[in-house]
């Protein structure tokens, strides 16, 4: 990271003066870089793509910054955007600065307050639902996100989009193929046959689960939803389906679940749905469809790492683990469609 170039850019946008101090890389997503530092008595977190850019890395950063700017002043918990740099020449990629979140990621473990209380863990789950209900209730046009996505035929495009993604893995030599994924064609056919005829467009996060939120240290309330790289305008019930698809079905989490231990006390998936229902005007009669779609989409995404691992382009252990998660997700989808 060229801290001198960063300081010069910050000077140009009125963000402090003097040296950048206490710079430290933060643990977070596997793809993007988070750098925490201080300048002139204020703490910042910089987010940028990894050194080896993908085709859409810079556009992803610009979109993240745009959605965080749109959420300012709303009741959706999110990291506060300070300033964004769409110019790729400053640091070699687009980036933005945000305020640090005073919270913790539960996927990394629970602090004593939360680990010792079933009531606190129940509230953690319910607060996650309230956050996406608030997000889905926003008027995306009113907050400046017109054109941020393509809501027309959003749901009917999903199966073909992700089937194409799965088919593309054939380019990786040694990939075991879709035949190892249980019910992949049956799930796709069910989704096409039961696709909701209409929906109310809104903002969705796109990857909503326990690993992409932060909770307050002093309470079970949500501090922020993080990692907005898949956010778009579509059907916000996708986020509810995603949460249900990654939520443990019992008090003993499965390999495909995004969970923590102890799990006892967290609401059931059905309770999450009912909590959402009480906070929305949206029709939840097809909630199973959204959960099955999430299993299908997330399973295919994870299978991509397995395919790369088969070709020697990713660690075998990681590929095997994610392949097991893919199988678990499709088994869960099959149980839902009966």
N, C-alpha and C positions, 0 to 999 in steps of 0.2 A: 504494500500500500504506500503510495507516494504521499506522505503526510504534508510535505511542503506544498504540493499542488492542491491538496485538500484545504489547507489553511488559506491559500490564496483565493480559492473559490469561495470559502466562507467569508473572507473579507469582502468579496464582491457582492454578497447577498446580506451583509450586515449581521453575520452570526459570530459575534465575539471578536477578539483580537488576541494577538500573542501566540505563544506556543501551544501546540496540541500535546496534552499530557495524559499519562496513565492509560495509554492505549492497550487494550487487551481483546483478543478474539473470544467471542462467546460461543458456547455450544448451542446448537440449534438444528435447523434443517440440514440435510445432507448435501444440498446443492448450492445454497447461497451463503455468502459470507456476512457475518455480523461482527462489527467492530465497535466496542464501547470505549469512549474516551471523554476527556473533559477539556474545556477551553473557557478561559475567563470566568471560572466559577460555575459553569453550567455543564451538565452531563448530557452527552448525545449517544445515540446508537446509529451507526451507519449500516445500511443494508445494500449489498451489491451482488451481482452474479459471481460465480466462481471464475478463477483465472482462465479456464478453458471454456469459452462461451459456446452455448448452443445457439441454434439458429434464431430462437425467439427470446433469448435471455434479456436483451436490452428492452424489448417491448414489454416483457413481463414486469420489469422494474418500473417502467413508466405507468403501466396499468395499476400496479400495487399502490404507487404514490397517488394516482388519481382517485382510487377508491377510498384511501385513507383521508384524503382531503375532503371528499364528499361526506364522510361520516362525522366530520368535526361538528360538534354541537348537538349530535343526536344521542339517544340513550343506548346506543350499541357500544359495548365496551371494546375499545380498540387502542392500539398505540397511537399517540398523537403525532401527526406529521409536523415536522418543523420546516423543512425545505427539501426541494427535489431538484436534481440535476439530470435533465434528459440528455445533456450533451455527453457523448461517449468519449470525447477527447480529453476530458479533465483527468479521469482515473482509468481510462481504457474501457469504461462501461458506464451505462446509466446507473445512478444510485440515488438514494435519498437518506435524509436524516430524520430520525424520530426520537421522541422522548423515551427514556427507559421505562419499562413497566415494573412497578413494584409488586412483584408476584412470583409464583413458582409454577413450573410445568409438572403436573401430577404424574406424567409418564416417567419422570425421573425419580419418583418416590414421593411419599407423603410426609410432611413434617408432623411433629407430635400432636398438634391440635387436631389435625384432620385424621391422622392414623388412629387416634384413640377414641373417636366418636362416630358411631353409626349415624347419628342425627346430622353431623356435619357432612358426612359423605352423601347422605340422601340430598341434602341441600345443594351440594356441588352438582349433582346430576340435574336437579331442577333448574339451577341457575344457568346451566348450559342450554336448556330448552328455551328459557326466557330470552336469552341473547339472540338466538336465531329467529324466534318469533318477532322480536323487535326489528331485526334486520329485514325480514320479509315484509314487515308492515310499512317500511319506508317507501315513499313515492320516488322512484329512481330518477324521474325527470326533474322533480323539484330540487333534488340535491345535486344536480348537474351531471348525471350519468346517462343522458340521452346518447345513444350510439355506442355505449360501452359493451353491448352484446347484441346478438341477433335473436330476439325472442320468437320470431315467426317460425312455426313448425319445430320449435325447440325440442319437444319431447319425441316427436316422430322421427327426428334425425338421430337419436341417441344410439339405437342398436346398430344401425349401419355404420355409424362413426366408429364404434368400438370394435365391431367385427372386423372392419378394415384394419384397425390397429393390431388386432390379434393375428390376422393374416400376414401382416408385414413382418412378423417375427420369423417367417420362413427364410429370410435372408441370412439368419444366423446359423452357421454350420453346426450341426450336432444338436440343435434344439429337438427335444423329444416330441414336439408337436401338440396340437390341441386334443389329441386322442386321450391324453392322460388327465384332461380336465373333465370331471364328471358332469354330464348333462349340458355341455356348452351349447349345443344346437337346440336342445329342448328349452333351455332358459331363454335363448334369443327368440324362439318362436312364440313362447308364452308372452314375452314382453311386447312383441309386435301385435299379438292378438288382443292384448288387454290395455294398450296404451290409452290413457285418459284423452278424451276428445277435446278438452279445453282446459286452460289454466289461466291464472292471473299473473302476468309477468312481474318480476321484482328482482331484487339483488340477492344473489346467493354467494356463499363463500366458496363452495365447490369441493372442499376437502375437510369437512367438519367432523372432528372426533376429539377424543380426550387429549391426544398429543399436540393438538393445534390450538389449545387455549391455555391461559395462565390464570391461576387463582390467587386471591389475596392471602397474604401470610397470616393476617389477624382474623380471618373469617372464611367461611366456605363460599363466599360470593366470587363471581367471575371478575378478574381484573382486566382481561383483554382477550379478544380473539386475535390470533397471530397467523402468519403465513397466508397471505391473501393472493397468492400467485395464480390460483384457479378461479378467482372470482369473476362473475360475469352477470349479465342480465338474462334470466331464464325463469325457471319455475323454482321458487324458494323451497318448495317441499322436497327438492333434491337433498337439501341439507338435513332435513328431518330423516329422510330415508337413509342417508349416509351414517347419521348418528346411530340409528337402529341397527344397521347392517354391521357396524363395528362394535356394538354393545354386547357384553356377555349375556348369554341366554340363561345362565345359572350363576350361583355364587362361586363356581370354579371356572374361571375364564379359560376359553379355548385358544388354540394357537392363532386363529385369525382375528381374535378380539384385540381392541386397544383398551387395555385395562390396567389397573394397579392392584396391589395387595396391601391391606385387606380389602376385599371387594364387598363383603357383607355390609348392608346398609344403603348402598346405591339403589336408586329406583330401578324397577324392571323396565324393559323396553316398552311394554304396554303402558306403564305409568308415564313414561316420557311422552308418548303419543297423546295421552289424555291431558297432560299438562299443557302441551302445545295447543290442543283442540280448544281449551278454555281461553286461549289468548290469540285466537285468529278467527277471521271470517272465511278462511279457505276451506274448501271441501276436502276432508280427509278420508273419504270413502274408499279411495284407491291407495291408501298408505302402504299396503303390501307391495303394490307395483313399484313404488319408489324405493322400498327396501331391497327388492329383488334387483332393480336396476343398479343400485349401489353395489350389491354383491357382484354383479356382472362387470360393471365398469372397473371397480377397484381390483377385482381378481385379474382382469386383463392387464391393467397397469402393472401390477406386481409380477405377472408372468413375464413381462418384458425384461426384468432383471434376471430371471431364471434363463431366458433365452440367451441373453448376453453372456451369462456365466457358462452356458453350454458351449459357447464359442470361445471361451477363454477371455472374455472382455469384462468380466466382473468376478468377484470372489465366489468360489463354488459354494462355500458355507452359506453365504448370503443368498445366493440363488436358490439353494435347497430350502432354506427357511421360508423365503417368499413364495416358492412353489407350493409348499405345504399350506401357506396362508390362502393361496389361490384355490386350492382344492377345498379347504374348509369353507371358503366363501361360497363356492358353487354348491357344496353340500347344503349349506344354509339356505341358499336360494331354492333348491329342490324341495326342501322341507316346507318352505312357504307356499310354493305353487301346488304342492300335494301330488 
